[in-house]
Amino acid sequence: MASAGILTTRAEAAGIEVLILSPWLDDFNSDLRTLGIQEFEAASRAQFLAQDFARFASVATTDTR
């Protein structure tokens, strides 16, 4: 598995902006279980660029059944 540094360098070389997301607690699973979906979304939103959050949030809430 490649390190985050190597992946960041490769992404930036390809013109991709890299943002490192951080969980509030131990990990994102703990965040979701502890905070619940609405608080998890609000806590995560601050780490995304506005246009990216809108795009990813709409994908995440699409019913895939």
Secondary structure, DSSP 8 states (H G I E B T S, - for coil): ---HHHHHHHHHHTT--------SSSSHHHHHHHHHHHHHHHHHHTTS-HHHHHHHHHHHTS---
